């Protein structure tokens, strides 16, 4: 498409619908953890290519790749040393291009990371900066100070490892600013050349055909004294510049904000549909777990009530778990204490301000709970994001450092190394999980594919079902308010499609009377089995739900009396 | 959209054809003498510009010359990439002429088979008038058939489409039909290739218009195309058509899942007198094929059909020829289960559809015996009953589509 005389770039395999991300199912994975094709113990792009059919069969439509760039790997790749290349352990740039092409051929979109708040301290920009004279353009790529007393109001994020956001560089003879690890110096967005270079990186990947970019740590781009250095106006200006470049030059691409903030503070990252297309809804995740543990819908309804409207073309990104800890930064102190007590009995399960566990272990491997939470994920307003392995109920390893316990090799089969690699087990980048409950011999793709009642097959069905109904990705949300607070009930509506979702957050049976005024005479049809329920009348609609049960009811008009053929 | 190759001089003309009332798109290379002789008489009464487009490079008058506002234009027959299948080629040609009509911004496009059987004044009037007057977006023909004619359509294409898309159209995969401007736009948006694997797709005009809520009419026409697939093996024809039907169902699932019941199509013209010249059919070979299939294909059928259906088939296989009857509900569920297995790729699609043939022959044998002594009109009632059964059984399909279960 031409705009202002320029031809926008749209490679083969790009989605036709500019709002494709609203109906998407994201699947988050790390290349290193997925499949190893050359048996060096580390997953790679060729291995991933061999597993694309699995992702397609699952029903995912967009792969989110965690960082795969050259890096010292001191923060699992979020410490980037070269923005426009592939870490040699994972393959080459040509391998990535081939992967991208093959993914597009299968109708999959691909999202990669744009980690541009900071670089690795091994990045040539930082090496040049620390050696460049004060005031030089090279030096000015990062945030330097003679004192570590600037920006004192900015909180420390990695509380387990960092004591300050400043670190002394003996070469530069100055302090440099870092919101994360001390080996991750923050880029200086007050220097226009930084944004220019970031835009070059962005264009590099979009030109290759990447469909979406996740803007990592986006609230922290700009610092100002006297503020908490988060969500500043200048940060939004930088994002707008990125979005403008995308809109001017590319069709149907998407950027997603990682802003771990309350919903009201995330709202500006959508701008007037001129910043990010999507943003994660971070605070919802812990509150879903809290609601489940307390058997009370209030934590969910409360956070959703605080969630502002967003522009029509924008979308929330929803997830139950991801590659990081289950973050508790966006809950109150009491709520945090409760969550620690409820979900991390062993202190090793905690890290920073959160809980480093996978979905299934968090839920005590209770199939009903796992299905219930996924039903919420698939029916809440937003785009669901699955974390690799959670679709088979993979476990974690709390004895590994940092967040590596949730980044273990994908469990493909009961073969050696879980079918992930043929390497000597000692060579694997991480040990596979081997215990009796969570080990790869008990939980793996091959076994679950053969088992019609497996979690994997259940997930496939649920995803396929969700994809039949655009209301889930695009519809409005209205909570009902039944007196039984163990029941969460809400209506989704989009262009005449109406779906009533009812979930029992309790471990025992629950009755509920739903006030469905305004929906009289509609017929609820249970969506999974296509079973008609009694029509809605003037009285409250009674339902009874078993432990952790959920119902998706499509509200259909009563069947019209079909007439005979009409002759003109 | 179908890639249509225009001859170079027509490419220029296609950009500036002026207002076009009607495009008659011939889906292939017709006999030129017949086309030239019949077209003017058939198009009398259509005042504004009409373009007759046909496949071939033997330009007759070339675009621009005209007789009574009728212009002739040729187009290069598009290749149905990777396929030489009969219906796929027809579908590619239909898409080509619709794309041409779209490019010319025609008010309507009448698509006709290259045998020119539909090129007669009555058929053209019946199919085009409702569209040009704006009362229908799409006009489909109701061909005059005997009780033993078009049985794949009667047993599979028509009732399956009706149940899924909610429009009671007798011939959803007709050689001839007429699309108005809005239907043209919709049809030209429908992708030539399936999203999943890039295979060529047939054109299903009724489904495309139904999904956009368009008005569909049908008219009884006297057109007889003759047997198009006589030289082809039944199994090949059935496989090709069933595959196309099931692929379309896969592509349109979000739409048809929410369609309940069916709407009658607006009917134009008067019903034809049914033909009554059908000779009795010997059902024994078909029943024997069914019984042979039940012995040799049991392993395949068990991958597709649930135990209750298998039990009924075993019972059928034990019946003698005279008492052989396949209930409509059983046949409808068999078709739905094959559609599900096709979607789930439970086995190779060609093997799967090959295994449908003996079952189809079983249905034909049952139908033939039921209507053997009946008039064509009575046989048509039987076909209508089958279509209603498909509708009644649709929840069976929807529930399994939404939540597939292992069948055995």
Interface residues (C-beta under 8 A of the other chain):
Chain A: X107 X452 X461 X464 X465 X467 X468 X469 X470 X497 X527 X528 X529 X530 X531 X554 X556 X559 X560 X562 X563 X564 X565 X566 X567 X568
Chain B: X130 X135 X168 X195 X196 X217 X253 X254 X257 X258 X260 X261 X262 X263 X264 X265 X266 X267 X268 X395 X398 X399 X402 X403 X404 X405 X406
